[in-house]
Amino acid sequence: MTELDTLIPQAVELTIAGEVLALRPLKVGQMPAFLRAIGPVVQQLSAPEIDWLQLFGERGHDLLSAIAIAVGKPRTWVDELGADDAIRLAAQVIEVNADFFTRAVLPQLETLFARAQALAPTSAAGRTPVPGSTSSSG
């Protein structure tokens, strides 16, 4: 691999459903929609061994939407893939964007989870009390 290849990653070609796809790292314009779609499955994707069948069973809609965004194809195109092609494509999308996931997505999600856990047990003044709870103000 040359220094230029490191700076500008080359496309990874993959033949899916008879079509050659050139997979590249996400573009900035793809990130908002991709992150919304992939957010619910990031924890499973960070596991040492991904159980693709379980992942598709539990969060398939989110994963398929993220794949469609990453490869620039309509969701209907992704929906029509065979299971083996969909799994190969998902794995390759994750691999091509692995640097992005490990550098940007996972640390951000860990921070968000930590903030959510820190805020969950507390209640701020002025918020509507939870039914069944008591208020000390009154």
C-alpha positions, 0 to 999 in steps of 0.5 A: 500500500502506498502513502497515497493509498493511505491518505485517499483510500481506494475503492473496494470492488464487490460483485453483488447480485451481478453488479460490481459495486465500488465501496468507499468510505462514507462521504460527509453528506451520507453521514447524518442519514447513515448514523441515524440508521446504524445507531441502533445496531452499533453495539452489535457491530462492535462485538468481537464476533458479529452474529449476522443472523441475529443482527438481521433478525433484531435490527434488520430494518436499520441495518438494511437502511444503513447499507443502502445509504452507504452504497448509494442504492435505493432501499428496495434494491438492498431488500431484494438481495439474497441473504448471503449477498446482504451479509457480504455487503453489510460486512464489507460496508463495515470493513470499508468504514472501520476506521470511521467507526472506531475513531468517530462513531463508537467513542461518540456513542459511548459518551452519549450512553454515559451521559444518558445513564448519568441523567436517567436517575435524576429529575430536574426541577420543572419537569413533569413528575413521573406518575406514582412519584412524590414531589417534595415541593408541595 
